[in-house]
Amino acid sequence: MQQTPERERHPSQGIVPTLGVGLLALLTLLFLIDDALPYFDVSEISYGRFWDRSGWLLIHVIGGALALLVGPFQFWSGLRQRHLRLHQWTGRLYASGVALGSATAFQLAFHTENWTFGVVLFIGGVFWLTATGKALLAALRRHIDLHREWMIRSYIFTFSFVSFRLLLEIPWIENLGTDAEVSTTIGWLCWVVPWMGYELKKAVPSST
């Protein structure tokens, strides 16, 4: 029987994902240096108006930073295939970071100056923790495809730390409304839009 020749892989199929991951890594690194690291200087000067919530905010930043750093290793198929134990431990670290980040988000949500942003924090924390919990449960049940899907959803929330800061850096954003209006709107957009984009992508049948 004549074998069907394998379809040649277009070079862009490997380059585009690599560039995408590289861009995400660069943005994450810049976020950690510019926005996360200053919070490790626990002083009233560094925290400003958040000084009365400095302890909770520091734990929130630590949890989010940990999840940001180890999360990408969960999507590295080579690590999972060759070093399953390491993959599992990075998963535990990721879940620990999310647990810290979401738990403190709940506390901060009730002690924010802007109650509308508090709603964003609380609901985001619920979804973040739920997605991560479902990913963990799927992994324990050996439902690998389902585990990966929920990990993607979870990391969308994790990366919202970076997205939020990036959007705030756009010069004309601050002219769209008050600080409360802008921060609340961005707070929703930085995770709702990518989540919906992912769900729409899943719903569209693949042409391959």
WOZI-V120628 format. One record per residue. PSI is psi in whole degrees, 0 to 359 (* if undefined). NEAR is the number of other C-alpha atoms within 12 Angstrom. Layout:
psi: {PSI & PSI}
near: {NEAR & NEAR}
This chain:
psi: {133 & 128 & 142 & 123 & 142 & 142 & 130 & 139 & 126 & 137 & 326 & 338 & 334 & 326 & 314 & 310 & 322 & 317 & 321 & 314 & 320 & 320 & 316 & 319 & 320 & 315 & 321 & 316 & 316 & 320 & 314 & 321 & 312 & 326 & 325 & 313 & 321 & 333 & 346 & 350 & 88 & 90 & 159 & 330 & 317 & 322 & 338 & 234 & 351 & 10 & 323 & 347 & 21 & 318 & 311 & 319 & 322 & 316 & 321 & 316 & 318 & 313 & 314 & 318 & 319 & 314 & 320 & 319 & 316 & 344 & 313 & 333 & 338 & 340 & 1 & 100 & 326 & 321 & 317 & 322 & 323 & 333 & 70 & 320 & 318 & 320 & 318 & 321 & 323 & 328 & 320 & 319 & 319 & 312 & 324 & 318 & 318 & 319 & 316 & 313 & 317 & 321 & 317 & 333 & 322 & 316 & 315 & 329 & 328 & 359 & 31 & 152 & 338 & 106 & 330 & 323 & 329 & 322 & 317 & 313 & 314 & 309 & 320 & 319 & 321 & 312 & 319 & 311 & 321 & 314 & 318 & 320 & 319 & 323 & 317 & 317 & 319 & 322 & 318 & 330 & 4 & 28 & 80 & 316 & 318 & 322 & 315 & 319 & 315 & 332 & 322 & 315 & 317 & 317 & 337 & 317 & 318 & 316 & 349 & 338 & 312 & 314 & 318 & 312 & 322 & 316 & 324 & 338 & 346 & 123 & 318 & 354 & 318 & 344 & 359 & 351 & 192 & 167 & 318 & 317 & 316 & 312 & 323 & 314 & 314 & 323 & 322 & 312 & 324 & 346 & 331 & 315 & 308 & 326 & 312 & 322 & 319 & 317 & 321 & 320 & 321 & 327 & 336 & 122 & 140 & 142 & 352 & *}
near: {3 & 4 & 5 & 7 & 7 & 6 & 7 & 9 & 10 & 9 & 10 & 12 & 12 & 12 & 13 & 13 & 15 & 15 & 14 & 15 & 19 & 15 & 14 & 25 & 22 & 17 & 25 & 33 & 21 & 21 & 28 & 27 & 16 & 17 & 29 & 30 & 20 & 22 & 29 & 24 & 17 & 22 & 18 & 17 & 14 & 19 & 23 & 16 & 14 & 21 & 18 & 18 & 26 & 26 & 22 & 29 & 35 & 31 & 29 & 35 & 35 & 32 & 31 & 44 & 37 & 33 & 42 & 41 & 31 & 31 & 40 & 31 & 32 & 40 & 27 & 23 & 16 & 13 & 19 & 21 & 15 & 12 & 16 & 17 & 14 & 20 & 25 & 25 & 19 & 27 & 39 & 26 & 29 & 37 & 38 & 29 & 33 & 46 & 33 & 30 & 39 & 41 & 32 & 33 & 37 & 29 & 23 & 32 & 29 & 22 & 23 & 26 & 19 & 20 & 18 & 24 & 28 & 27 & 26 & 36 & 40 & 28 & 25 & 38 & 37 & 25 & 30 & 43 & 38 & 25 & 32 & 41 & 28 & 26 & 33 & 31 & 21 & 20 & 24 & 16 & 13 & 13 & 16 & 21 & 15 & 21 & 26 & 30 & 27 & 32 & 39 & 31 & 35 & 44 & 45 & 37 & 42 & 45 & 40 & 37 & 44 & 37 & 31 & 32 & 26 & 25 & 24 & 25 & 18 & 15 & 10 & 11 & 20 & 18 & 14 & 17 & 14 & 13 & 19 & 21 & 20 & 27 & 34 & 29 & 28 & 33 & 35 & 31 & 27 & 32 & 35 & 26 & 20 & 23 & 30 & 17 & 18 & 21 & 18 & 13 & 14 & 14 & 10 & 11 & 9 & 8 & 5 & 5}
